Amino acid sequence: MTFPKAALAAVCVLAACSAPVPDSNPNAGQGVGFGGYERYAAEQAARDAALERTRTAAVPEERAIASETIGVLNATRTGGASPLSATAPVQTSAAPAAAPAAPVAVATVSNAGISDEQNFDAVSSRETIESDKERLARQREAYAVVQPEAIPDRPGNTGPNIVAFALSTTNTVGQSVYRRPGTTSDTKFQRACARYSSSDQAQAAFLEAGGPKTDRQGLDPDGDGFACYWDPAPFRAARGG
């Protein structure tokens, strides 16, 4: 045997003894996915069937409305809508039941704690022209006018009343009415008035000490009868003149 023939025979023996090389893509040529096209089509059909069952289960079914519910719904319908019938079907979902709805509030027709005097329909149903006349007559009989009375003197008030004195005078401030000695200086007048916190207190002390005819303290040097710039005008104005 020649060398080339011997080499070829050796190569054949080695090829027969070696393990076969694994296929890197055993699913090649089998269609979409890794399980073959037939498997993909079967899975797609199963998914479509599941979606169809879900959609069919979501379609609501009909049932009759309870008569109590019909009454509540008709009481709250507005806009002239036609009343519901007790046999009218209502659609309900096969989905899991939701939380119960809050009860519908029905408007209260009347309330004893609220006056309905502004409601013409309510008043006209129980009042007449004759009853109105009787009620007005009773109100006129109960009407009473309180007559004004003189303000009583405060108990224990024995001092001079500067209001009464102001209303008894007619002269203006600075218009001399009473004779005064000309020896009273302005300094003495200012010092005498400084002993009082207001002209009202000075006028009351002036009247209590013998004023307006006499002025022992020098509170009224011009003889108008008003001590320390006291003015009777506000009291006269309050009386109206």
FENGI-V622849 format. One record per pair of residues at least 24 apart in sequence whose C-alpha atoms are under 8 Angstrom apart, sorted by the first residue. I is the first residue (numbers start at 1). J is the second residue. D is the distance in Angstrom with one decimal. If there is no record, write none. Layout:
I:J:D, I:J:D
//
This chain:
57:94:6.4, 57:95:7.8, 58:93:6.5, 58:94:6.1, 58:95:6.6, 59:93:6.6, 59:94:7.3, 60:91:5.5, 60:92:4.9, 60:93:4.1, 60:94:6.0, 61:91:5.3, 61:92:5.3, 61:93:6.3, 61:94:7.3, 62:89:5.7, 62:90:5.3, 62:91:4.4, 62:92:6.0, 63:89:5.3, 63:90:5.5, 63:91:6.4, 63:92:7.2, 64:88:6.1, 64:89:4.7, 64:90:6.1, 65:89:6.4, 65:90:6.4, 72:104:7.2, 72:106:7.4, 75:106:7.1, 76:106:7.0, 159:204:7.8, 159:208:6.9, 160:204:6.1, 160:207:6.3, 160:208:6.1, 161:204:7.2, 162:200:7.5, 162:203:7.1, 162:204:6.2, 163:232:7.9, 163:235:6.5, 166:232:4.9, 166:233:7.7, 166:235:6.5, 166:236:6.9, 167:232:7.5, 167:235:6.9, 167:236:5.9, 171:224:7.5, 172:224:7.6, 173:224:6.3, 173:226:7.0, 173:229:7.7, 173:230:8.0, 173:231:6.4, 174:222:6.5, 174:223:7.7, 174:224:5.5, 175:222:7.8, 175:223:7.6, 175:224:5.2, 176:222:5.9, 176:223:4.8, 176:224:4.3, 176:225:7.8, 177:223:5.6, 177:224:5.2, 177:225:7.1, 178:212:7.4, 178:213:6.1, 178:223:4.6, 178:224:6.4, 178:225:7.0, 179:213:7.8, 179:223:6.0, 180:214:7.9, 180:215:7.6, 180:221:6.3, 180:222:6.9, 180:223:5.9, 181:221:7.9, 182:221:7.9, 184:218:6.5, 184:221:6.4, 188:218:7.0, 189:218:5.7, 189:219:5.9, 189:220:7.9, 189:221:7.3, 189:228:8.0, 192:217:6.7, 192:218:6.7, 192:219:6.3, 193:219:6.4, 193:228:5.8, 199:227:7.1, 199:228:5.8, 199:229:6.6, 199:230:5.2, 200:230:6.6, 202:227:6.2, 202:228:6.5, 203:227:5.1, 203:228:7.3, 203:230:6.7
//
